[in-house]
Amino acid sequence: MSKKSKGSKILIKLRNPETGTFYTTYRNTKSQNTQEKLKFRKYDPKTRKHEEFVENKI
């Protein structure tokens, strides 16, 4: 069973391009602050460090 988005939020995948590890999260489409691709520093268990994760298509 897949997750469904509610209202103006869509499900996105944050992926580390170097290792392929990914996280999923929601993004608000109505906000002016989220027009470009999201970038977060999150923990990557493969490298055991905090790395930059970039928004990617699901």
N, CA, C, O and CB atoms as a CASP TS submission, in Angstrom:
PFRMAT TS
TARGET T0000
AUTHOR 0000-0000-0000
METHOD Language model
MODEL 1
PARENT N/A
ATOM      1  N   MET     1       0.841  -1.170   0.000  1.00  0.00           N
ATOM      2  CA  MET     1       0.000   0.000   0.000  1.00  0.00           C
ATOM      3  C   MET     1       0.885   1.231   0.000  1.00  0.00           C
ATOM      4  O   MET     1       1.809   1.333   0.807  1.00  0.00           O
ATOM      5  CB  MET     1      -0.957  -0.001   1.208  1.00  0.00           C
ATOM      6  N   SER     2       0.617   2.153  -0.883  1.00  0.00           N
ATOM      7  CA  SER     2       1.450   3.343  -1.012  1.00  0.00           C
ATOM      8  C   SER     2       0.900   4.486  -0.174  1.00  0.00           C
ATOM      9  O   SER     2      -0.274   4.514   0.196  1.00  0.00           O
ATOM     10  CB  SER     2       1.553   3.766  -2.475  1.00  0.00           C
ATOM     11  N   LYS     3       1.793   5.427   0.111  1.00  0.00           N
ATOM     12  CA  LYS     3       1.383   6.617   0.846  1.00  0.00           C
ATOM     13  C   LYS     3       0.698   7.577  -0.101  1.00  0.00           C
ATOM     14  O   LYS     3       1.137   7.733  -1.241  1.00  0.00           O
ATOM     15  CB  LYS     3       2.589   7.293   1.531  1.00  0.00           C
ATOM     16  N   LYS     4      -0.352   8.216   0.336  1.00  0.00           N
ATOM     17  CA  LYS     4      -1.057   9.189  -0.487  1.00  0.00           C
ATOM     18  C   LYS     4      -0.781  10.584   0.039  1.00  0.00           C
ATOM     19  O   LYS     4      -0.696  10.799   1.248  1.00  0.00           O
ATOM     20  CB  LYS     4      -2.574   8.905  -0.509  1.00  0.00           C
ATOM     21  N   SER     5      -0.642  11.523  -0.872  1.00  0.00           N
ATOM     22  CA  SER     5      -0.444  12.910  -0.456  1.00  0.00           C
ATOM     23  C   SER     5      -1.778  13.521  -0.056  1.00  0.00           C
ATOM     24  O   SER     5      -2.833  13.131  -0.556  1.00  0.00           O
ATOM     25  CB  SER     5       0.215  13.738  -1.585  1.00  0.00           C
ATOM     26  N   LYS     6      -1.714  14.468   0.839  1.00  0.00           N
ATOM     27  CA  LYS     6      -2.919  15.105   1.345  1.00  0.00           C
ATOM     28  C   LYS     6      -2.886  16.583   0.994  1.00  0.00           C
ATOM     29  O   LYS     6      -1.958  17.293   1.382  1.00  0.00           O
ATOM     30  CB  LYS     6      -3.056  14.904   2.872  1.00  0.00           C
ATOM     31  N   GLY     7      -3.880  17.048   0.270  1.00  0.00           N
ATOM     32  CA  GLY     7      -3.989  18.465  -0.050  1.00  0.00           C
ATOM     33  C   GLY     7      -2.893  18.933  -0.980  1.00  0.00           C
ATOM     34  O   GLY     7      -2.713  18.392  -2.071  1.00  0.00           O
ATOM     35  N   SER     8      -2.151  19.958  -0.534  1.00  0.00           N
ATOM     36  CA  SER     8      -1.145  20.571  -1.383  1.00  0.00           C
ATOM     37  C   SER     8       0.246  19.974  -1.160  1.00  0.00           C
ATOM     38  O   SER     8       1.237  20.560  -1.595  1.00  0.00           O
ATOM     39  CB  SER     8      -1.109  22.062  -1.139  1.00  0.00           C
ATOM     40  N   LYS     9       0.339  18.831  -0.496  1.00  0.00           N
ATOM     41  CA  LYS     9       1.637  18.217  -0.235  1.00  0.00           C
ATOM     42  C   LYS     9       1.824  17.005  -1.136  1.00  0.00           C
ATOM     43  O   LYS     9       0.893  16.232  -1.358  1.00  0.00           O
ATOM     44  CB  LYS     9       1.767  17.813   1.250  1.00  0.00           C
ATOM     45  N   ILE    10       3.041  16.848  -1.652  1.00  0.00           N
ATOM     46  CA  ILE    10       3.347  15.705  -2.500  1.00  0.00           C
ATOM     47  C   ILE    10       4.506  14.927  -1.882  1.00  0.00           C
ATOM     48  O   ILE    10       5.330  15.495  -1.165  1.00  0.00           O
ATOM     49  CB  ILE    10       3.691  16.159  -3.948  1.00  0.00           C
ATOM     50  N   LEU    11       4.564  13.649  -2.160  1.00  0.00           N
ATOM     51  CA  LEU    11       5.617  12.787  -1.662  1.00  0.00           C
ATOM     52  C   LEU    11       6.833  12.906  -2.575  1.00  0.00           C
ATOM     53  O   LEU    11       6.707  12.795  -3.795  1.00  0.00           O
ATOM     54  CB  LEU    11       5.133  11.320  -1.568  1.00  0.00           C
ATOM     55  N   ILE    12       8.018  13.133  -1.986  1.00  0.00           N
ATOM     56  CA  ILE    12       9.247  13.232  -2.769  1.00  0.00           C
ATOM     57  C   ILE    12      10.285  12.286  -2.186  1.00  0.00           C
ATOM     58  O   ILE    12      10.158  11.825  -1.051  1.00  0.00           O
ATOM     59  CB  ILE    12       9.783  14.691  -2.792  1.00  0.00           C
ATOM     60  N   LYS    13      11.309  12.004  -2.978  1.00  0.00           N
ATOM     61  CA  LYS    13      12.408  11.156  -2.537  1.00  0.00           C
ATOM     62  C   LYS    13      13.675  12.001  -2.494  1.00  0.00           C
ATOM     63  O   LYS    13      14.012  12.676  -3.467  1.00  0.00           O
ATOM     64  CB  LYS    13      12.585   9.921  -3.476  1.00  0.00           C
ATOM     65  N   LEU    14      14.380  11.961  -1.353  1.00  0.00           N
ATOM     66  CA  LEU    14      15.669  12.627  -1.205  1.00  0.00           C
ATOM     67  C   LEU    14      16.736  11.553  -1.358  1.00  0.00           C
ATOM     68  O   LEU    14      16.746  10.581  -0.603  1.00  0.00           O
ATOM     69  CB  LEU    14      15.791  13.379   0.182  1.00  0.00           C
ATOM     70  N   ARG    15      17.640  11.716  -2.331  1.00  0.00           N
ATOM     71  CA  ARG    15      18.602  10.672  -2.649  1.00  0.00           C
ATOM     72  C   ARG    15      20.019  11.212  -2.597  1.00  0.00           C
ATOM     73  O   ARG    15      20.282  12.333  -3.034  1.00  0.00           O
ATOM     74  CB  ARG    15      18.313  10.081  -4.023  1.00  0.00           C
ATOM     75  N   ASN    16      20.940  10.404  -2.054  1.00  0.00           N
ATOM     76  CA  ASN    16      22.355  10.741  -2.081  1.00  0.00           C
ATOM     77  C   ASN    16      22.913  10.228  -3.403  1.00  0.00           C
ATOM     78  O   ASN    16      22.924   9.016  -3.619  1.00  0.00           O
ATOM     79  CB  ASN    16      23.124  10.128  -0.850  1.00  0.00           C
ATOM     80  N   PRO    17      23.381  11.107  -4.304  1.00  0.00           N
ATOM     81  CA  PRO    17      23.835  10.661  -5.621  1.00  0.00           C
ATOM     82  C   PRO    17      25.072   9.767  -5.582  1.00  0.00           C
ATOM     83  O   PRO    17      25.296   8.995  -6.514  1.00  0.00           O
ATOM     84  CB  PRO    17      24.121  11.852  -6.476  1.00  0.00           C
ATOM     85  N   GLU    18      25.877   9.851  -4.529  1.00  0.00           N
ATOM     86  CA  GLU    18      27.102   9.066  -4.460  1.00  0.00           C
ATOM     87  C   GLU    18      26.852   7.622  -4.043  1.00  0.00           C
ATOM     88  O   GLU    18      27.466   6.708  -4.595  1.00  0.00           O
ATOM     89  CB  GLU    18      28.067   9.707  -3.501  1.00  0.00           C
ATOM     90  N   THR    19      25.959   7.399  -3.077  1.00  0.00           N
ATOM     91  CA  THR    19      25.754   6.038  -2.556  1.00  0.00           C
ATOM     92  C   THR    19      24.419   5.433  -2.955  1.00  0.00           C
ATOM     93  O   THR    19      24.267   4.212  -2.902  1.00  0.00           O
ATOM     94  CB  THR    19      25.860   6.046  -1.059  1.00  0.00           C
ATOM     95  N   GLY    20      23.442   6.248  -3.353  1.00  0.00           N
ATOM     96  CA  GLY    20      22.139   5.723  -3.727  1.00  0.00           C
ATOM     97  C   GLY    20      21.171   5.582  -2.571  1.00  0.00           C
ATOM     98  O   GLY    20      20.030   5.174  -2.784  1.00  0.00           O
ATOM     99  N   THR    21      21.580   5.902  -1.366  1.00  0.00           N
ATOM    100  CA  THR    21      20.698   5.859  -0.208  1.00  0.00           C
ATOM    101  C   THR    21      19.640   6.939  -0.345  1.00  0.00           C
ATOM    102  O   THR    21      19.925   8.021  -0.857  1.00  0.00           O
ATOM    103  CB  THR    21      21.495   6.035   1.106  1.00  0.00           C
ATOM    104  N   PHE    22      18.399   6.658   0.114  1.00  0.00           N
ATOM    105  CA  PHE    22      17.349   7.654  -0.031  1.00  0.00           C
ATOM    106  C   PHE    22      16.450   7.709   1.192  1.00  0.00           C
ATOM    107  O   PHE    22      16.347   6.747   1.953  1.00  0.00           O
ATOM    108  CB  PHE    22      16.522   7.366  -1.262  1.00  0.00           C
ATOM    109  N   TYR    23      15.804   8.854   1.365  1.00  0.00           N
ATOM    110  CA  TYR    23      14.770   9.104   2.350  1.00  0.00           C
ATOM    111  C   TYR    23      13.535   9.580   1.598  1.00  0.00           C
ATOM    112  O   TYR    23      13.660  10.103   0.491  1.00  0.00           O
ATOM    113  CB  TYR    23      15.232  10.150   3.423  1.00  0.00           C
ATOM    114  N   THR    24      12.349   9.413   2.171  1.00  0.00           N
ATOM    115  CA  THR    24      11.136   9.974   1.588  1.00  0.00           C
ATOM    116  C   THR    24      10.556  10.988   2.560  1.00  0.00           C
ATOM    117  O   THR    24      10.646  10.825   3.777  1.00  0.00           O
ATOM    118  CB  THR    24      10.099   8.861   1.260  1.00  0.00           C
ATOM    119  N   THR    25       9.962  12.036   2.007  1.00  0.00           N
ATOM    120  CA  THR    25       9.356  13.089   2.804  1.00  0.00           C
ATOM    121  C   THR    25       8.290  13.785   1.979  1.00  0.00           C
ATOM    122  O   THR    25       8.126  13.492   0.794  1.00  0.00           O
ATOM    123  CB  THR    25      10.418  14.097   3.294  1.00  0.00           C
ATOM    124  N   TYR    26       7.568  14.699   2.594  1.00  0.00           N
ATOM    125  CA  TYR    26       6.540  15.461   1.904  1.00  0.00           C
ATOM    126  C   TYR    26       7.035  16.862   1.602  1.00  0.00           C
ATOM    127  O   TYR    26       7.872  17.407   2.322  1.00  0.00           O
ATOM    128  CB  TYR    26       5.259  15.517   2.736  1.00  0.00           C
ATOM    129  N   ARG    27       6.506  17.446   0.521  1.00  0.00           N
ATOM    130  CA  ARG    27       6.869  18.795   0.107  1.00  0.00           C
ATOM    131  C   ARG    27       5.595  19.599  -0.103  1.00  0.00           C
ATOM    132  O   ARG    27       4.637  19.106  -0.699  1.00  0.00           O
ATOM    133  CB  ARG    27       7.736  18.775  -1.187  1.00  0.00           C
ATOM    134  N   ASN    28       5.580  20.843   0.387  1.00  0.00           N
ATOM    135  CA  ASN    28       4.446  21.734   0.226  1.00  0.00           C
ATOM    136  C   ASN    28       4.560  22.419  -1.130  1.00  0.00           C
ATOM    137  O   ASN    28       5.535  23.127  -1.381  1.00  0.00           O
ATOM    138  CB  ASN    28       4.379  22.777   1.380  1.00  0.00           C
ATOM    139  N   THR    29       3.582  22.221  -2.005  1.00  0.00           N
ATOM    140  CA  THR    29       3.649  22.788  -3.351  1.00  0.00           C
ATOM    141  C   THR    29       3.166  24.228  -3.416  1.00  0.00           C
ATOM    142  O   THR    29       3.488  24.932  -4.373  1.00  0.00           O
ATOM    143  CB  THR    29       2.840  21.951  -4.295  1.00  0.00           C
ATOM    144  N   LYS    30       2.415  24.681  -2.445  1.00  0.00           N
ATOM    145  CA  LYS    30       1.889  26.046  -2.473  1.00  0.00           C
ATOM    146  C   LYS    30       2.875  27.079  -1.927  1.00  0.00           C
ATOM    147  O   LYS    30       2.721  28.272  -2.191  1.00  0.00           O
ATOM    148  CB  LYS    30       0.607  26.111  -1.684  1.00  0.00           C
ATOM    149  N   SER    31       3.862  26.649  -1.187  1.00  0.00           N
ATOM    150  CA  SER    31       4.803  27.576  -0.571  1.00  0.00           C
ATOM    151  C   SER    31       5.760  28.159  -1.606  1.00  0.00           C
ATOM    152  O   SER    31       6.227  27.446  -2.494  1.00  0.00           O
ATOM    153  CB  SER    31       5.587  26.876   0.534  1.00  0.00           C
ATOM    154  N   GLN    32       6.050  29.443  -1.495  1.00  0.00           N
ATOM    155  CA  GLN    32       6.991  30.110  -2.384  1.00  0.00           C
ATOM    156  C   GLN    32       8.431  29.730  -2.041  1.00  0.00           C
ATOM    157  O   GLN    32       9.325  29.913  -2.867  1.00  0.00           O
ATOM    158  CB  GLN    32       6.810  31.629  -2.306  1.00  0.00           C
ATOM    159  N   ASN    33       8.669  29.208  -0.845  1.00  0.00           N
ATOM    160  CA  ASN    33      10.020  28.866  -0.401  1.00  0.00           C
ATOM    161  C   ASN    33      10.521  27.551  -0.976  1.00  0.00           C
ATOM    162  O   ASN    33      11.715  27.265  -0.887  1.00  0.00           O
ATOM    163  CB  ASN    33      10.062  28.799   1.098  1.00  0.00           C
ATOM    164  N   THR    34       9.646  26.743  -1.564  1.00  0.00           N
ATOM    165  CA  THR    34      10.066  25.429  -2.050  1.00  0.00           C
ATOM    166  C   THR    34       9.896  25.312  -3.561  1.00  0.00           C
ATOM    167  O   THR    34       9.356  24.316  -4.044  1.00  0.00           O
ATOM    168  CB  THR    34       9.273  24.328  -1.350  1.00  0.00           C
ATOM    169  N   GLN    35      10.345  26.303  -4.308  1.00  0.00           N
ATOM    170  CA  GLN    35      10.222  26.272  -5.764  1.00  0.00           C
ATOM    171  C   GLN    35      11.352  25.475  -6.413  1.00  0.00           C
ATOM    172  O   GLN    35      11.116  24.803  -7.418  1.00  0.00           O
ATOM    173  CB  GLN    35      10.206  27.691  -6.317  1.00  0.00           C
ATOM    174  N   GLU    36      12.577  25.527  -5.870  1.00  0.00           N
ATOM    175  CA  GLU    36      13.677  24.776  -6.452  1.00  0.00           C
ATOM    176  C   GLU    36      13.820  23.427  -5.732  1.00  0.00           C
ATOM    177  O   GLU    36      13.091  23.146  -4.781  1.00  0.00           O
ATOM    178  CB  GLU    36      14.997  25.588  -6.370  1.00  0.00           C
ATOM    179  N   LYS    37      14.753  22.608  -6.189  1.00  0.00           N
ATOM    180  CA  LYS    37      14.945  21.283  -5.594  1.00  0.00           C
ATOM    181  C   LYS    37      15.417  21.411  -4.156  1.00  0.00           C
ATOM    182  O   LYS    37      16.224  22.283  -3.835  1.00  0.00           O
ATOM    183  CB  LYS    37      15.953  20.459  -6.411  1.00  0.00           C
ATOM    184  N   LEU    38      14.913  20.541  -3.291  1.00  0.00           N
ATOM    185  CA  LEU    38      15.289  20.559  -1.886  1.00  0.00           C
ATOM    186  C   LEU    38      16.628  19.862  -1.691  1.00  0.00           C
ATOM    187  O   LEU    38      16.941  18.888  -2.374  1.00  0.00           O
ATOM    188  CB  LEU    38      14.207  19.893  -1.027  1.00  0.00           C
ATOM    189  N   LYS    39      17.417  20.379  -0.742  1.00  0.00           N
ATOM    190  CA  LYS    39      18.692  19.771  -0.370  1.00  0.00           C
ATOM    191  C   LYS    39      18.745  19.728   1.145  1.00  0.00           C
ATOM    192  O   LYS    39      18.519  20.742   1.805  1.00  0.00           O
ATOM    193  CB  LYS    39      19.916  20.564  -0.965  1.00  0.00           C
ATOM    194  N   PHE    40      19.039  18.568   1.697  1.00  0.00           N
ATOM    195  CA  PHE    40      19.152  18.395   3.146  1.00  0.00           C
ATOM    196  C   PHE    40      20.432  17.662   3.471  1.00  0.00           C
ATOM    197  O   PHE    40      20.912  16.858   2.672  1.00  0.00           O
ATOM    198  CB  PHE    40      17.937  17.634   3.712  1.00  0.00           C
ATOM    199  N   ARG    41      20.987  17.930   4.632  1.00  0.00           N
ATOM    200  CA  ARG    41      22.100  17.140   5.139  1.00  0.00           C
ATOM    201  C   ARG    41      21.517  16.145   6.121  1.00  0.00           C
ATOM    202  O   ARG    41      21.018  16.521   7.182  1.00  0.00           O
ATOM    203  CB  ARG    41      23.206  18.039   5.810  1.00  0.00           C
ATOM    204  N   LYS    42      21.585  14.867   5.759  1.00  0.00           N
ATOM    205  CA  LYS    42      21.030  13.800   6.579  1.00  0.00           C
ATOM    206  C   LYS    42      22.076  12.714   6.745  1.00  0.00           C
ATOM    207  O   LYS    42      23.092  12.702   6.050  1.00  0.00           O
ATOM    208  CB  LYS    42      19.733  13.229   5.954  1.00  0.00           C
ATOM    209  N   TYR    43      21.819  11.802   7.671  1.00  0.00           N
ATOM    210  CA  TYR    43      22.750  10.718   7.962  1.00  0.00           C
ATOM    211  C   TYR    43      22.669   9.639   6.893  1.00  0.00           C
ATOM    212  O   TYR    43      21.579   9.187   6.542  1.00  0.00           O
ATOM    213  CB  TYR    43      22.463  10.120   9.342  1.00  0.00           C
ATOM    214  N   ASP    44      23.822   9.226   6.376  1.00  0.00           N
ATOM    215  CA  ASP    44      23.903   8.145   5.399  1.00  0.00           C
ATOM    216  C   ASP    44      24.529   6.934   6.084  1.00  0.00           C
ATOM    217  O   ASP    44      25.702   6.981   6.456  1.00  0.00           O
ATOM    218  CB  ASP    44      24.732   8.576   4.136  1.00  0.00           C
ATOM    219  N   PRO    45      23.769   5.842   6.259  1.00  0.00           N
ATOM    220  CA  PRO    45      24.321   4.681   6.970  1.00  0.00           C
ATOM    221  C   PRO    45      25.430   3.958   6.202  1.00  0.00           C
ATOM    222  O   PRO    45      26.224   3.247   6.818  1.00  0.00           O
ATOM    223  CB  PRO    45      23.216   3.706   7.270  1.00  0.00           C
ATOM    224  N   LYS    46      25.510   4.114   4.892  1.00  0.00           N
ATOM    225  CA  LYS    46      26.567   3.449   4.124  1.00  0.00           C
ATOM    226  C   LYS    46      27.933   4.072   4.384  1.00  0.00           C
ATOM    227  O   LYS    46      28.931   3.359   4.486  1.00  0.00           O
ATOM    228  CB  LYS    46      26.251   3.505   2.633  1.00  0.00           C
ATOM    229  N   THR    47      27.985   5.399   4.492  1.00  0.00           N
ATOM    230  CA  THR    47      29.257   6.083   4.749  1.00  0.00           C
ATOM    231  C   THR    47      29.433   6.412   6.227  1.00  0.00           C
ATOM    232  O   THR    47      30.518   6.806   6.654  1.00  0.00           O
ATOM    233  CB  THR    47      29.344   7.363   3.922  1.00  0.00           C
ATOM    234  N   ARG    48      28.380   6.254   6.999  1.00  0.00           N
ATOM    235  CA  ARG    48      28.344   6.584   8.428  1.00  0.00           C
ATOM    236  C   ARG    48      28.730   8.037   8.690  1.00  0.00           C
ATOM    237  O   ARG    48      29.453   8.339   9.639  1.00  0.00           O
ATOM    238  CB  ARG    48      29.273   5.659   9.202  1.00  0.00           C
ATOM    239  N   LYS    49      28.234   8.933   7.830  1.00  0.00           N
ATOM    240  CA  LYS    49      28.459  10.373   7.955  1.00  0.00           C
ATOM    241  C   LYS    49      27.183  11.098   7.564  1.00  0.00           C
ATOM    242  O   LYS    49      26.261  10.504   7.006  1.00  0.00           O
ATOM    243  CB  LYS    49      29.657  10.840   7.070  1.00  0.00           C
ATOM    244  N   HIS    50      27.143  12.391   7.865  1.00  0.00           N
ATOM    245  CA  HIS    50      26.070  13.239   7.363  1.00  0.00           C
ATOM    246  C   HIS    50      26.469  13.711   5.967  1.00  0.00           C
ATOM    247  O   HIS    50      27.530  14.309   5.781  1.00  0.00           O
ATOM    248  CB  HIS    50      25.797  14.456   8.326  1.00  0.00           C
ATOM    249  N   GLU    51      25.609  13.436   4.992  1.00  0.00           N
ATOM    250  CA  GLU    51      25.873  13.772   3.599  1.00  0.00           C
ATOM    251  C   GLU    51      24.729  14.626   3.078  1.00  0.00           C
ATOM    252  O   GLU    51      23.695  14.742   3.735  1.00  0.00           O
ATOM    253  CB  GLU    51      26.050  12.492   2.733  1.00  0.00           C
ATOM    254  N   GLU    52      24.904  15.230   1.894  1.00  0.00           N
ATOM    255  CA  GLU    52      23.860  16.042   1.288  1.00  0.00           C
ATOM    256  C   GLU    52      22.960  15.155   0.435  1.00  0.00           C
ATOM    257  O   GLU    52      23.430  14.415  -0.428  1.00  0.00           O
ATOM    258  CB  GLU    52      24.471  17.184   0.439  1.00  0.00           C
ATOM    259  N   PHE    53      21.660  15.244   0.693  1.00  0.00           N
ATOM    260  CA  PHE    53      20.644  14.519  -0.059  1.00  0.00           C
ATOM    261  C   PHE    53      19.869  15.523  -0.903  1.00  0.00           C
ATOM    262  O   PHE    53      19.486  16.585  -0.414  1.00  0.00           O
ATOM    263  CB  PHE    53      19.690  13.724   0.892  1.00  0.00           C
ATOM    264  N   VAL    54      19.637  15.186  -2.177  1.00  0.00           N
ATOM    265  CA  VAL    54      18.991  16.079  -3.128  1.00  0.00           C
ATOM    266  C   VAL    54      17.673  15.463  -3.568  1.00  0.00           C
ATOM    267  O   VAL    54      17.559  14.243  -3.684  1.00  0.00           O
ATOM    268  CB  VAL    54      19.907  16.354  -4.349  1.00  0.00           C
ATOM    269  N   GLU    55      16.677  16.309  -3.812  1.00  0.00           N
ATOM    270  CA  GLU    55      15.371  15.848  -4.267  1.00  0.00           C
ATOM    271  C   GLU    55      15.488  15.115  -5.601  1.00  0.00           C
ATOM    272  O   GLU    55      16.210  15.547  -6.499  1.00  0.00           O
ATOM    273  CB  GLU    55      14.402  17.028  -4.393  1.00  0.00           C
ATOM    274  N   ASN    56      14.769  14.005  -5.713  1.00  0.00           N
ATOM    275  CA  ASN    56      14.805  13.172  -6.903  1.00  0.00           C
ATOM    276  C   ASN    56      13.386  12.699  -7.180  1.00  0.00           C
ATOM    277  O   ASN    56      12.550  12.696  -6.277  1.00  0.00           O
ATOM    278  CB  ASN    56      15.786  11.966  -6.730  1.00  0.00           C
ATOM    279  N   LYS    57      13.102  12.299  -8.418  1.00  0.00           N
ATOM    280  CA  LYS    57      11.771  11.779  -8.746  1.00  0.00           C
ATOM    281  C   LYS    57      11.573  10.416  -8.120  1.00  0.00           C
ATOM    282  O   LYS    57      12.526   9.655  -7.951  1.00  0.00           O
ATOM    283  CB  LYS    57      11.572  11.697 -10.266  1.00  0.00           C
ATOM    284  N   ILE    58      10.325  10.107  -7.775  1.00  0.00           N
ATOM    285  CA  ILE    58       9.995   8.798  -7.192  1.00  0.00           C
ATOM    286  C   ILE    58       9.844   7.771  -8.263  1.00  0.00           C
ATOM    287  O   ILE    58       9.566   6.609  -7.970  1.00  0.00           O
ATOM    288  CB  ILE    58       8.723   8.866  -6.362  1.00  0.00           C
TER
END
